[in-house]
Amino acid sequence: MVQWLETPLNDLLHQAGSLPHALLLRGPRGIGKQDMAIELARSLLCEQPRPNGRACGQCASCGWFDGGNHPDFRMLQPEADMPADETGEGAKPKEKEGKASAWITIEQVRELHDYIHVASHRGGRKVIVVSPAEALNVAAANALLKNLEEPPAHTHFILVSHRPQRLLRTILSRCRQLPLARPATAEALDWLKAQGVAQPEVVLAQASGAPLLAQALSAGDELAGRSEFLRLLADSSFDPLTAAESLRDLPLERFVGWLQKWTGDLVEQRMLGRIRYNPDFVREITLLSRRIEPLAALRLQRKLTREQRHVQHPLNAKLYMESVLLAYHALLNPVRRAA
């Protein structure tokens, strides 16, 4: 588990005898909340915990947990987030063809009913981790609420949320909330360097300071693809239609995300003299920011931020890219009205 969450985890384990039946770990995506929730569950189920409350790693309970088949533990998560080889209790491998669901379904929650109302296998606690909790669809959220209202003794729900504002207020009211923050930049960079991550400053900026998300961004070809994309945007001979044709195979999620951060940096450099997301393109952003009208850039940046939620929806990707890149081209070449 990441070092910056050790203290809040230890604080919780010091209160293990008085922990609430429902705990919500909330904070930005990519800081290690789910790993913390799983380590908390492992420690609560351990039969011979260390003096600080952490799991011993040696008892039968730890062996089952580490093997993915603890009878008193359940993990509720979207099918799309399940490991490809998931076989442990409480999680099912994908059974049907097609795209894996991005939601936690009511069927998954209903399976908890019998589980939590039967005595625990080891005579101790039962722990259910729900991550991310905002992935509960409406029916699933209401079904989970019933379990949170009257849970059996020694049953703990640990909810993990990147966007707690999307949860039902009634669910929030039944949880003790623990806010978790990003680590300091220096600590995050030291951790990324220790993990062997290339260009740690760049990926950390792209991940808005979230180290685990930055580590994920450094994998594969994403960094190289981003650099190529941004060089295209910075080219003095930028042509929106030619660019859209060359980018037709780029996933829309990357296209929208990269352009949203790029336009955000143009606005911040023009208005505040700083760059947040793309520290490796300072010269290019500085030059381009002198050409834009800040209000127009801010409108485009906000439009792209809103549309990040909908990039998975089916649409004509090439036409969409053309329309957005035409708007970007107009941003760089504003029509000056005569006085």
Secondary structure, DSSP 8 states (H G I E B T S, - for coil): --GGGHHHHHHHHHTGGG--SEEEEE--TTSSHHHHHHHHHHHHH-SS--TTS---S-SHHHHHHHTT--TTEEEE--GGGS-TT--STT-----SSS---SSB-HHHHHHHHHHHTS--TTSS-EEEEESSGGGB-HHHHHHHHHHHHS--TTEEEEEEES-GGGS-HHHHHTSEEEE-----HHHHHHHHHHTT-SSHHHHHHHTTT-HHHHHHHTSTTHHHHHHHHHHHHH-TT--HHHHHHHTTTS-HHHHHHHHHHHHHHHHHHHHHS--SS-GGGHHHHHHHHTTS-HHHHHHHHHHHHHHGGGTTS---HHHHHHHHHHHHHHHHS------
